[in-house]
Amino acid sequence: MVMLENESNLKETLFAFKDLMDDHGIEFVLLYGALLGAYRNKRLLPWDHDIDVEIIAKSYEDFVDMDIFGLLRDAHKKGFRYTTW
C-alpha cells in the first residue's frame, strides 16, 4: 500500500494530537472525512487535507474546567502551529 506524503503527514499529526489529548485527559472522536476513511478504508483518505475531530466534554463543568491555556501551551511546545488556508 503506497501512502501519499500528505496522508503520511496527517497520520503523524493525528497521533501527535492523540498523545496531546491523552496527556490532558481529553477525549475526542473523528468526524466527517477522517471518520469515513478510518471506517471504510481503514486509513485516512489520500485526498483529504485535514483531520476532523470533536472534543468530548461529558458535562458543562468538565468543559469549563479544562485547562485550555495549558493545552495550548503544550500544543505549541510539541510543534503544533496555528495555520490559515
SULVENPE-V230131 format. One record per backbone hydrogen bond with DSSP energy under -0.5 kcal/mol. CO is the residue of the C=O (numbers start at 1). NH is the residue of the N-H. If there is no record, write none. Layout:
BEGIN
co=CO nh=NH
co=CO nh=NH
END
This chain:
BEGIN
co=2 nh=4
co=4 nh=8
co=5 nh=9
co=6 nh=10
co=7 nh=11
co=8 nh=12
co=9 nh=13
co=10 nh=14
co=11 nh=15
co=12 nh=16
co=13 nh=17
co=14 nh=18
co=15 nh=19
co=16 nh=20
co=17 nh=21
co=18 nh=22
co=19 nh=23
co=20 nh=24
co=21 nh=26
co=22 nh=25
co=27 nh=56
co=29 nh=54
co=31 nh=34
co=31 nh=35
co=32 nh=36
co=33 nh=37
co=34 nh=38
co=35 nh=39
co=36 nh=40
co=36 nh=41
co=37 nh=41
co=37 nh=42
co=37 nh=43
co=45 nh=48
co=51 nh=53
co=52 nh=31
co=54 nh=29
co=55 nh=57
co=56 nh=27
co=56 nh=58
co=59 nh=63
co=60 nh=64
co=61 nh=65
co=62 nh=66
co=63 nh=66
co=66 nh=68
co=67 nh=71
co=68 nh=72
co=69 nh=73
co=70 nh=74
co=71 nh=75
co=72 nh=76
co=73 nh=77
co=74 nh=78
co=75 nh=80
co=76 nh=79
END
